[in-house]
Amino acid sequence: MSNTVEVTDDNFQEKVIDADEPVLVDFWAPWCGPCRQMEPILEELAGELAGKVTIAKLNVDQNPTISRQYGIVSIPTMSIFSKGEVAKNLVGSRPKAQIKSELEAFLN
């Protein structure tokens, strides 16, 4: 069972912008090798931080509106949303410890 949440152009407002907790949005595509490498790391983090942070995945090929709106030009890009705003962007593959540390900074 997946710990991550799939988001789309249609449910982005509800799942990300209106969320009470911080949300990391993974902008990805199935053909992107580094994106596939990040998948198990993000699944682990979603399980470890369940109830504190939401890890969401947005396929840029299927959801071009949100991708354009947030200026996503390179994938993987992981955007941390806090209180409905982009608080931090992480572009490219990152180690699990770094992503976890970045997320924990928003847990106060």
N, C-alpha and C positions, 0 to 999 in steps of 0.2 A: 504494500500500500504506500502510495506517495504521501510524503509530508508537505510537499510544495503545493501551491495553489496556481492553477492556470488562469491567467487574466487575458482579456481581449479588449479591443477597442470599445466593445459594448458594456463590459462590466468594470472597466478600469476605475471609474469614479467611485463606485460602491466598494470595491475590494482594496483599492490603494488610497485614493484621495480622502475618502470618508473613514478610513480605518482609525481605530483608537490607539493601536500600537504601531511602532515603526514597521515599515515594509521595505524589504529589499526586493527590487524588481530586476530579474535577470532577463535582459534583452538578448535573445538568442535566435539561432536558426538551425534546422536539422543538418544542414550541409557543413556547418562550422565545426571543425575538429576541436579547437580550444573550448568551444561551448560544450561539447560532449564530455570533455575532460572535467569541466566544472560541475557537471550534473551530480555525480555521487557526493561531492563535497557539499553542495547546497542541500542535498537530501539529508545528509548527516546533520548539518547546522539547523535545518528546519525541525528535525527531531529533538535536538539538544535544546533549542530555544523556543520550543512550542509553548504557546501561551504568553510569550514575551515579545516575540518578533514573528512576522509573517514573511515567508520566503515565497515570492511569486515569480512565475515564468511567463514571459510574453514573446511569442514567436513573431519576429519582425516581418517575415514574409507574409504572414496571414493577418497582421494587424499594423498596416502601414501608417494609419492616422496617428496613433499614439507615438509610434517611433519617430515620425516627423515632428510632432509637437514638442518632443523632448530633445530633438536634435541628435538622435542616435545615428552616427555615421560609421561606427566601428563596433564589432561584436567579438567576444562578449563584452557588454557594458552592464555593470550592476549599479543601479541607482538606489540609494537609501532615501526613502521618503519618511519624513517626520512631520506630523501635523499637516499633512496634505501638500507639503512642499519638498522639492528635491533638496536634501541636506548634504549629500555627498555622492560623487560619481567615482566608480572604480572601473577603469577601462583595461581590458585584457585579463588573462588568467591570473589568479592570485592564490597564495597558499591559504589553507583553511584557517590557520591561526590569525592571519592578518584580517581576513573577512570577519571572523568572530570578534576580534578586538574592535574593529570599526563599528560593528553592530552594537557591542556592549556599551560604547560611548553614548548611545542614545537611550540607554535603559536607566533612567533616573526616576 
